[in-house]
């Protein structure tokens, strides 16, 4: 891991998202085979297949979002940490998707061992020739390019897009999940534009946002459940790059699990706006003199507010807004 090269990876984000948009338009390699696997599983079961997505860390954050969107459209898709022992047995109607940017996460390799040889194991990875690819019947690439810092930044965003394409392909044409998870080339381009906008203005906002989020006990990140991946990934970047304390909460749940700390600490929060429960969280923080930064929407009392093109679309926001925390993490690493 080379945190000093982290900003190099961030600066390439618009470029790699545009490259993925082109790959999605051309037909992502492996998706046709995935359609065949999905159709075969559906024919055996007499209904759409069940899909289990396994991953750790960033992979799980992204998978959780995609699985929730798929269930909203009536599909049976579940994301689990690969470290769990409570996994379903291999079955003819079960397709297992294992996600690991490096293709070498030991927990993922261990979890998929029970599904090897069943003919329905798909790997999603950013590294060709990995151990995971060797175990899977089919591999879908993330197309994120080499992350020179060794930190999963671009691969996290690409996982959100590639998993949507894969889960849609596993369901028959006409299934509602195809529409719910569709429009991916345009989404990738919108994510690239939003990311470029944040990158190009970082000189203006990075310093004041970093100052606002710097406190002795760490920082907290809130996001609505539809974008909970942003809070979790942001807190992870704050821990992984500069090794600072950072914690993620879903905005509605925050009032049940994190509100207590506003009473005893110099509480600093990065709030990804857009939850139906923003006002409830802000009320508590206002009463207790907390400090917060708003991203993606106007929140009363925020010391800094950041907007970017497309931030009203949750799927675009998922691809871009984490850049705020990533730049803060980079500045902390550099000693700012």
N, C-alpha and C positions, 0 to 999 in steps of 0.2 A: 504494500500500500504506500502511495506517495501523495499525501494530502497537499503538498506544495504544487502539484500539477492539477489540482481539482478544478481550478477555473478554466484550464485548457479544455477539459471535458464539457464544462458548462457552455463555453463559447461555441462549441460545435453542435449544440442542440438544434438550432434551426436547420442547419445543413442536414443532419441525419434524419430529422422528421420529414424534410422534403424528399429525401431519398426513399424513405419508407412509403411516403405517399405514392411515389412512382411505382414502387414494387407492388403496392396494393392494387393500383390501377392495372398493372400488367398481369396480375394474378400471382399472389404470393406462392412461391414454390412449396409444394406439399399440401396445399388446400384442396386440390382436386382429389388426392388420395384420402384426405380427411373426410371429404364428402362421401366417398365410397365406404369408409369405415362406419360412418354414422348411418348410412342407408342400410348396411348389412345388420348393424345392431338393432335398428328399428324394425327391420323385417323379421328378425328372430323374436323380438319382444311384442310385436304388434302395436308398438307406440314409440314415441321419440326416446332415444337413449338417455340414460342417466349419465351425468358428467361429473367427475371428481377432479378438482384441480389441487395439486399439492405443491407447496413451496415454503420457503422460509424468508423472513425479513421483508425486503421490498417486493419480492415475488408474491408473497402472501398478501401484502397490502393491495397490490394491483388486482390479484385474483379475487379478493373479497369484493371489490367494486364491480368487476365484470360479472361475477356470480349473482350478485344482488340484482343487477340490471336484467340478467337473463331470467331470473325467477319472476321478476316483475312482468315479463312477457310470457309467463306460463311454462318456462323450461325448468327441468330438474337439474340444476347446476349448483354444486356446493364447493366452497374453497375450504381447505383444511391445512393447518400446519403439518408439514411432513413429519415432524417429531412426534405426533400423536400416535398412540398405539390403538386407538379406537377407530380403525379404518374398516370399511366394508370389505367383504371377500370379493375376489374376482368373480365376475358374472358375465353372461353373454350380452346383457343389455347395459353394462357399465363400461364407459370409456374413461380412462385415467390420463390426465394431462399433468405432466411433471415439469415444473418451471424452475430453471436455475440458470442465471446468466453465464456462469462459468462452466456449467455442466458437471460440476464436481462437488456440490454441497453434500456432505456426508449424510445428513438427515434425509435428503431427497433420495439419494442412492439406496439407503436402507429401506425407505418406505416403499419404493417401487419394486423391491425384490419379490414381493408377493404377487406382483402382476406381470412379471417378465414371462414371456412365452404364451400369454393368453391371447395375443394378437390385437390387443386394443390399448396399447400404451403409446402415448404420444409425448415427445420431448419438445419443450420450448426453451431454446438456449441461444446464447450469443457467441458461442465458441464451437467451431467445427472440430470434429474428431474427439469430442469429450467422452468421458465415461458414460454419462447419461445417454448420449446419442447411441453409444454402442449397445445399450440395453433396450432401447425403444424400437418399435416397429416403424415409426415415422418421426421425423424431426422437422420442426418449423423454426426457422431462424428469426432472431429478433431484429437483425439489420441495424444495430445501434453503433457499429464500429467499435474499435478497440478503446476501452476506457483506460487511459494511461495512468490515472490516479489509482486504479484498482477499486474505485468506489462506484457503486451502482447508481448512477444519476440518469444518464440517457437510457440505459436498459430498463429502468423503472418505467419511464414514459412509453417506451416501445412495447413493453409487456402489456400495458393497458390496451394498445391498439391491436397487437398481434393476437392476444387472447380473444378480443371481440371478434376478429375475423375467423379465428378457429372455431369458437363456440357457435357462431352463426353457421359455418360450413358443416358442422356436425348435425344440423337440423335440416329437414327437408324444405325445399322451396315452398313458400307460402306460410311457413310457421312464423308466428308473430315475432319470434326472437330475431329473425333475419332483419326485420325493419328496425327493431329496437337497437340492435347493435350495428346497424349499417351506416352508410355515408362516411366510411373511414378515410378515403383519400382526402376528401374535403376537410375532415376533422384534423387530419395530420397537418395539412397546410395551415389551417387556422391556428393550431397549436404552435407551429413554427413562427407564424406572424406575431402571435402574442408573446412568445418567448423572445423574439428579436426586439420587440418594443421594450420589454423589461430590461434586456441586456443593454440596449442602446441608451437607456436613461439611468442605469445603475449608478453612474457617477453623481447623480443628483440625490438619489434616495438611500443608497446603501449605508452611508455614514449615519444619518439621523435615525434610521430604523435600527441599526446596530446599537446605537446609544440608548434608544428607547427600550430595547430588549435585554440590556445588560444589567444583571443584578446578582448579588452574592449567592442566592439559592437556585439560580437557573431561570429558565424560560418555559412558558407553557404555550401550547399551540391548540387552538380550537377550530373545528370544521364541522359542517353539517354531515350527516351520515352518508349522503350521496357523494361526498368528497372527503370522507374520513381518511382515505389514502394520503391526502395532502398533509393532514396533521401528523399522521404516523411517520411518513417519509421525512417531513420537515424536522421533527424531533430527532429522528434517527441521524439525519445529516448533522445536526447540532452536537450530537453525542460522538459520532464517528470521526468527523473531521477535526474539530478543535478539542474534543473530549470534555465537553461542558455538559452539565446537567440540563436535560430538556425532557418534557413530558407531553404526551398527546391526549386529548379528550374529544369525544364527540360532543357537540355544543349542547344538545339537550341533556345528555348524561352528565355533563360537567357539573350541573347543579346538584348532582347526587354523589359525585366522587371527588371533585377538586375544589369546590367552592370554599371548603373549610380553610384552605391554605391562604385565602385572601385576607383572613383575619389576623394572621400571625407573621406575614412576610411582606417584603417589598416585591409585590406580585407583578410580573411583567408578562403580557400575553400577546401572541400573534394570532389574530382572529381572521379566519377565512370567512367572509360574510356570506349570508344567504340562507342561514338556518331559520326555521320558524321559531326557534328558541333563542335567537340572538338577544332580544330585549330582556329576557329573563337573566341571562348571564351578565349583560351589561349593567343591569340594576344592582346586582350583588357587587360587581367590581366598582361601580360608582360609589356605593355606600361605603366601601372600605378603602377608597383612595388608590385603587390599582391603576396601572398604566397599560394601555393596549394600542396596538397598531392594527388597522383594518386593511384587508386586501380583498379586492374584487367587489367592493360595495361600500357605501357611505354608512358608517356607524357613529352615532353621536358620542362625543367625548374622546374619539381616537386622537392620539398625538400626531400620527401620520396616517395618511390614507393613500393607498396605491391602487390605480385602475390600469387596465390594459385592454386592448381590442379583444372582444369576444368574451369578456369575463362574466357576461350574463348567462352564458351557456356552461352548465356544470362540466360537460365533457371537455370543453376547451380549457376551462379553469384547471382541471385535473392535470393537464399537460404543461401548464405554464406557471402557476402560482407558487409552486415549491421553490422556484428560483429565488424568491425573496429570502427564505430561510437559508438556502444554499449560499447566497452571497453573505449573509450574516455569519454563517459558519466559517466561510473562507476568511472573512475579516478577523474573526476571533482567532483563527489559527495563525494569522499573520501578526497578531498582537494588538489589533485595534481595540 
